[in-house]
Amino acid sequence: MAAPMSWRSLLSCLKRPAVSGVLTRISDRLFRRKERSRGSSVFLLAPLLGEVRPLPALAQPRPPACPATSEGLLQRFHWVADQVPAFRVSGGQVHVLHSPDEFYQIMKANIKTAKRRVVMASLYLGTGPLEQELVDCLQEALKRSREERMAPDLKVSILLDYSRGSRGKKNSRSMLLPLLQRFPGQMRVSLYHTPDLRGVLKTLVPERFNETIGLQHIKVYVFDDNLIISGANLSDSYFTNRQDRYILLRDCAELADFFSELVGAVGDVSLQLQRDDTVQVKEGMVHPYKGDHSEFCTVASKRIMQVVDLARARQQLSASTTEETQRRQGPGDTLVFPLVQMKPLGIRLDEMVTKRLLTEAGDDSRVFLTSGYFNLTRAYMELVLGTRADYRILLASPEVNGFFGAKGVAGAIPAAYIHIARQFYSKVCRGGQQDRIRLHEYIRRDWTFHAKGLWYYFQGSERPCLTLIGSPNFGYRSVHRDLEAQLAIVTENQGLQAELQQEQERLYAMSTEVSPSTFEQPNRTVKLWVKLVTPLIKNFF
């Protein structure tokens, strides 16, 4: 008879990747089966516990060589327009911002000069002095609009996440209530509540953890016809020492209209903040967590896709008259595609475009990809490992992770990301792909790292011709749980290409390349319990 297994031997066995993977798949199937049979809200957690199933093998077409002409390059990526609207602008209207302070100052300046609209979508609004200064700018703009009797009056619409915006006694809602009370006809505050947080789940999950079920994660800021797309929230660290990405598009009326309408549509299916700090559903809409789940998702999807479909219909109509298109859209050396991902509502536009972009990245291209929370979905991971493009992936070192030094369970999240990065790097090494896929860790004293997106270079070109920028992190939550939006910007404008190149190089210059010795450093030690639970909880964060 074999000797009984000791607890140390058991734990050692559970640490093995093969065993860990089996446990993950078993838990995934178990929860999914119970979810289908019972329909309980508790089992809405199930999709978070399991990994995304790998995609079937995809064909890998060889893209043609980079065309020399502007129209040729834009035509190469024009397949994106089969899925989403395509806005043609001049590259001179697009500007890369580099620092949190620049982002903050430009946002305040644009609020002060806005005459028709300010539309802001973010996860939350912080409660510190810098956030109060932003609120004061809004108040001054609204007051000026009323006193000068502009026609039409300035309208302010703010979209935040309900769970994050309602956390604590002093929160996003309390920051905005004075504006809502003073300017009720000009001010709208919408709080998106995921339909998946309901019933028993809403009762049991604590306040600080209910955000894991799903969020409003879009970060877009519209001021008349100017637009800032970013991954940055409206909070003091994002204005001072939290590195993100930000692109300003000036005088892009149609694009600003699109995002104003998109935020308005999400706002319509959200809870409306009232002057007494209560919330109400807009008349004719379904309650997100008290109403029928399927009905809410259907109504919400229809309302939001109306914006996308209407924009595409307008463009198809205007495209029938070439002279009118050129007159309205200008020189047009740049195409801007808005990508929306809201899988809880059945909207997967960003996912479809990103997958094809990664699929078609051949050996004539280089991709610089960055994520503040490196936790690729299995589908994206398979594409990175399976295609021929060169990849340089920038992720946060433990010290610049937003959860570094946090109390309680959250304090272990940086270690979980170390474990995930090490597992991915091991796959790269086992496949002998260290020269093609390289990892870099962002390191900057007293800063945190939140940048996300990618830059796409053709081999032999010193400058990128495409970038993705916005709120998605390329992880499970971005694809499956949250509301996300980003821009795919394709440009032949050499000035804009140079700005994007400088942005990419500046971020990567503050990093060190990962090697096998990286994970042997003392600050890369991951406790056994973190390794054991990471496969089960990795899709929560």
Buried (B, 14 or more C-beta within 10 A) or exposed (E): EEEEEEEEEEEEEEEEEEEBEEBBBEBBEBBBEBBEEEEEBBBBBBBBBBBBEEBEEBEBEEBEEBBEEBEEBBEBBBEBBEBBBBBBBBBBBBBBBBBBEBBBEBBBEBBEEBBBBBBBBBBBBBBEEBBBEBBEBBBEBBEBBBEEEEEEBBBBBBBBBBBBBBBEEEBBBBBBBEBBEBBEEBBBBBBBBBBBBBBEBBEEBEEBEBBBBBBBBBBBBBBBBBBBBBBBBBBBBBBBBBBBBBBBBBBBEBBBBBBBBBBBBBBBBBBBBBEEEEBEBEEEBBBBBEBEBEEBBBBBBBBBBEBBEEBBEBBEEBBEEEEEBEEEBBBBBBBBBBBBBBBBBEBBBBBBBBBBBBBBBBBBBBBBBBBBBBBBBBBBBBBBBBBEBBBBBBBBBBBBBBBBEEEEEBEBBBBBBBBBBBBBBEBBEEEEBBEBBBBBBBBBEEBBBBBBBBBBBBEEBEBBBBBBBBBBBBBBBBBBBBBBBBBBBBBBBEEBBBBBBEBBEEBBEBBEEBEEEBBEEEEBEBEEEBBBBBBBBBBBB
